[in-house]
């Protein structure tokens, strides 16, 4: 039997009667004259950590 290269993934649907959660802007940091970084409230912690380390060079 040959294995497929592409696998279909199905995400569970929202339960009936629930309101879908829409990400909203949690913080916007101005990092330059015409640059800013927007972090949304549903961002994972490791992603936020990586973004902040990339923006602030001296972050540990």
N, C-alpha and C positions, 0 to 999 in steps of 0.2 A: 504494500500500500504506500502510495506517494504522499508525503506531507505537504500541506499547503503553505505558501509563503505569506499569504494574507489571511488573517483570522478576523471574523466579524465579532465585534464587541457590542453588546446591548446594555445600555444603562437603564436602571430601573426608573419607571415613570413615577411622577409625583402622585401621592395618594389623593384620592378624590376629595375635593373640598379644601385642600391646602393651598396656600398662596406660595408660588415659587419665589425663592430667595434670589433677589437681584443684587449683584455686587454694587456697592456704592463707594464713592471716593472717601477714603479714611484720612489721607494726608497728602498734601502736595508740597514738595520741597523745591524752592527755586535754587538752582545750582549754577546759574550763569545769567548773562544778560538776556538771552533768548532761549534758555533751557530750563526745564523743570522735570521732576520725577513725580509721578502720581502712583500712590500705593492704595490698592482697594482693600476693603474690609475682609474679603475672603481669601487674601493672599496667604500662602503657607509661610510659617516662620522662617524656614530655611531660605526661601526665596527673598523675603524681606531682608534677612541677614546678608545675603549675597549682594543685593542691590545697594544696601547701605555701605558695605565694604568697598564696593566699586565706586560709589559716589564720593565717599570720604576716605581718601588714601591712607590716613593715619589711624583708621578704625582697626580694632583688634578683635 
